[in-house]
């Protein structure tokens, strides 16, 4: 006892001190790295609501100076930007609905062991994950189906993803006991009934995850729209519009409905407000959907 | 006599098989109905394009269609391999992917190990939320942010550099700097999200191992090196091999959102070239051949990666 009392304070205080230093160091390190993910947005947001003159003079860093929302007014006055937001919303909603529906039905049917031809169908679906025909054959297919420059080319081709199917199927297998479905079958329920009254209600989290995978993927992608939407500028989704405005800078803002909203001409301010405008939908839902994404990624990592 | 016996036997078996098939169809028709739409989507949007791959071996003319265009053997491939652009695109694709692997792969591991050392739950979850954020942004937005931060005249980074009395750095306007920025932006975008799998693996480590190590006098660094790392080794190896399988891949969107007219040396990669040849200039046969070349090598790499992983006793990917 006495030896313990003699030894402990000395060794404890030393490891404690070292621990404390290490802890502080790690906290600061993680804090700094995390800030690299946050500060760019704060900076761009500050730029977008500051008076133009200060932005031109490179005086705006993290705190906006002389706050005004003229740049946003100008963005909202550009009818092509608002239109592209509308296109993005329509495309994302229908794409997600179709994709989730197809994924649920395929995952349920192929998770039933008694189904003949289950293996070959699963193989056909999984094969598309490892070997795709590529950009040009896809493009020519869209051309042959007369889908170029239509809504459908953004909604249909990618709407059934093998990876999401795999996650959903594994989840059905793991979380819904066979005995439950078998007893429902014996009671005379049809597979449609089982799917809509037992499987879907029991799998809400995974369905939320998969539909979010579809939705965020669709919202963020722009390459297919870049390939397929050539003539009809009114079908450009937001990301593609943003590409032309901000990255390629091949288009300029259209001032419609008069120039009453302050004469903002500086491209930096307008680009900043555009970036924030396009990021806002994601940032608003992000805290709520993050959890589902983490879960989905972990299920996907376990694979089948 | 014997012959007819066999025949009736054979017929009976056929009959039986057919009956069995009908029975399955009768029993499971609802499941088959459920499969109709998904299979239709797969066949139309994934398998029909395989037909388009034939034009890599044809002198394809849009007016003549797939069937009407004449066969060209391997001459299209010879033409593609002979082009100067091809060599550049091939080496650029490899270079960018190797750099991504070297700098992008270790970062999530390191970050996960550091996050694991942070015990305050609230602080940790806030930091994780921030770190995951870039993963949810489109490459257009990331590109826009990049240009906004790194432009020579008005980018905030260069303003700070100038205020400190140095000359501005052309982060995205000069070839070598573009390459560095490209890799760093990629690392920044994916590092947080990459930690998820490692953090999950670390959670699975038996806590008795840490206790045993502590009793043996291991400090935190030693626990990390001798307990955590060996325990998540298989995860690291699997992911590494999976990434090796992607060496010939490459995101079109990422390059295209960061490319600009001033720094073009490294921006010609295979996906970009496919787009330029095929959709911009209508050389569909060449572009398809190039795309096919990339996906065949990609598939071979994935299969090889899978074999290696299985040989090493890790879980395969396929």
HADDOCK unambig.tbl for C-alpha pairs under 7 A between the chains (distance, minus, plus):
assign (segid A and resid 26 and name CA) (segid B and resid 114 and name CA) 6.49 0.50 0.50
assign (segid A and resid 27 and name CA) (segid B and resid 118 and name CA) 6.93 0.50 0.50
assign (segid A and resid 31 and name CA) (segid B and resid 127 and name CA) 6.83 0.50 0.50
assign (segid A and resid 34 and name CA) (segid B and resid 127 and name CA) 5.87 0.50 0.50
assign (segid A and resid 34 and name CA) (segid B and resid 130 and name CA) 5.70 0.50 0.50
assign (segid A and resid 34 and name CA) (segid B and resid 131 and name CA) 5.38 0.50 0.50
assign (segid A and resid 37 and name CA) (segid B and resid 130 and name CA) 6.15 0.50 0.50
assign (segid A and resid 37 and name CA) (segid B and resid 131 and name CA) 6.17 0.50 0.50
assign (segid A and resid 37 and name CA) (segid B and resid 133 and name CA) 6.99 0.50 0.50
assign (segid A and resid 37 and name CA) (segid B and resid 134 and name CA) 6.71 0.50 0.50
assign (segid A and resid 38 and name CA) (segid B and resid 130 and name CA) 6.56 0.50 0.50
assign (segid A and resid 58 and name CA) (segid B and resid 154 and name CA) 6.50 0.50 0.50
assign (segid A and resid 58 and name CA) (segid B and resid 159 and name CA) 6.96 0.50 0.50
assign (segid A and resid 102 and name CA) (segid B and resid 37 and name CA) 6.93 0.50 0.50
assign (segid A and resid 102 and name CA) (segid B and resid 38 and name CA) 5.47 0.50 0.50
assign (segid A and resid 105 and name CA) (segid B and resid 34 and name CA) 5.43 0.50 0.50
assign (segid A and resid 105 and name CA) (segid B and resid 35 and name CA) 6.76 0.50 0.50
assign (segid A and resid 106 and name CA) (segid B and resid 34 and name CA) 6.50 0.50 0.50
assign (segid A and resid 106 and name CA) (segid B and resid 35 and name CA) 5.53 0.50 0.50
assign (segid A and resid 106 and name CA) (segid B and resid 38 and name CA) 6.18 0.50 0.50
assign (segid A and resid 109 and name CA) (segid B and resid 31 and name CA) 5.17 0.50 0.50
assign (segid A and resid 109 and name CA) (segid B and resid 34 and name CA) 6.49 0.50 0.50
assign (segid A and resid 109 and name CA) (segid B and resid 35 and name CA) 6.68 0.50 0.50
assign (segid A and resid 115 and name CA) (segid B and resid 28 and name CA) 6.72 0.50 0.50
assign (segid A and resid 125 and name CA) (segid B and resid 42 and name CA) 6.82 0.50 0.50
assign (segid A and resid 128 and name CA) (segid B and resid 46 and name CA) 6.53 0.50 0.50
assign (segid A and resid 130 and name CA) (segid B and resid 299 and name CA) 6.47 0.50 0.50
assign (segid A and resid 131 and name CA) (segid B and resid 295 and name CA) 6.67 0.50 0.50
assign (segid A and resid 131 and name CA) (segid B and resid 299 and name CA) 6.51 0.50 0.50
assign (segid A and resid 133 and name CA) (segid B and resid 49 and name CA) 5.74 0.50 0.50
assign (segid A and resid 133 and name CA) (segid B and resid 50 and name CA) 5.29 0.50 0.50
assign (segid A and resid 133 and name CA) (segid B and resid 53 and name CA) 6.57 0.50 0.50
assign (segid A and resid 134 and name CA) (segid B and resid 291 and name CA) 6.00 0.50 0.50
assign (segid A and resid 136 and name CA) (segid B and resid 278 and name CA) 6.42 0.50 0.50
assign (segid A and resid 136 and name CA) (segid B and resid 284 and name CA) 6.75 0.50 0.50
assign (segid A and resid 136 and name CA) (segid B and resid 287 and name CA) 6.80 0.50 0.50
assign (segid A and resid 136 and name CA) (segid B and resid 288 and name CA) 5.70 0.50 0.50
assign (segid A and resid 137 and name CA) (segid B and resid 49 and name CA) 5.05 0.50 0.50
assign (segid A and resid 137 and name CA) (segid B and resid 52 and name CA) 4.72 0.50 0.50
assign (segid A and resid 137 and name CA) (segid B and resid 53 and name CA) 6.27 0.50 0.50
assign (segid A and resid 137 and name CA) (segid B and resid 288 and name CA) 6.94 0.50 0.50
assign (segid A and resid 138 and name CA) (segid B and resid 49 and name CA) 5.60 0.50 0.50
assign (segid A and resid 141 and name CA) (segid B and resid 49 and name CA) 6.12 0.50 0.50
assign (segid A and resid 157 and name CA) (segid B and resid 45 and name CA) 5.47 0.50 0.50
assign (segid A and resid 191 and name CA) (segid B and resid 30 and name CA) 6.20 0.50 0.50
assign (segid A and resid 191 and name CA) (segid B and resid 31 and name CA) 6.93 0.50 0.50
assign (segid A and resid 220 and name CA) (segid B and resid 137 and name CA) 6.74 0.50 0.50
assign (segid A and resid 220 and name CA) (segid B and resid 138 and name CA) 4.49 0.50 0.50
assign (segid A and resid 221 and name CA) (segid B and resid 138 and name CA) 6.63 0.50 0.50
assign (segid A and resid 223 and name CA) (segid B and resid 253 and name CA) 6.06 0.50 0.50
assign (segid A and resid 227 and name CA) (segid B and resid 279 and name CA) 6.93 0.50 0.50
assign (segid A and resid 239 and name CA) (segid B and resid 140 and name CA) 6.50 0.50 0.50
assign (segid A and resid 242 and name CA) (segid B and resid 140 and name CA) 6.96 0.50 0.50
assign (segid A and resid 243 and name CA) (segid B and resid 140 and name CA) 5.78 0.50 0.50
assign (segid A and resid 246 and name CA) (segid B and resid 144 and name CA) 5.97 0.50 0.50
assign (segid A and resid 247 and name CA) (segid B and resid 143 and name CA) 6.67 0.50 0.50
assign (segid A and resid 247 and name CA) (segid B and resid 144 and name CA) 5.84 0.50 0.50
assign (segid A and resid 247 and name CA) (segid B and resid 257 and name CA) 6.43 0.50 0.50
assign (segid A and resid 275 and name CA) (segid B and resid 141 and name CA) 6.26 0.50 0.50
assign (segid A and resid 275 and name CA) (segid B and resid 144 and name CA) 6.85 0.50 0.50
assign (segid A and resid 294 and name CA) (segid B and resid 196 and name CA) 6.90 0.50 0.50
assign (segid A and resid 298 and name CA) (segid B and resid 197 and name CA) 6.36 0.50 0.50
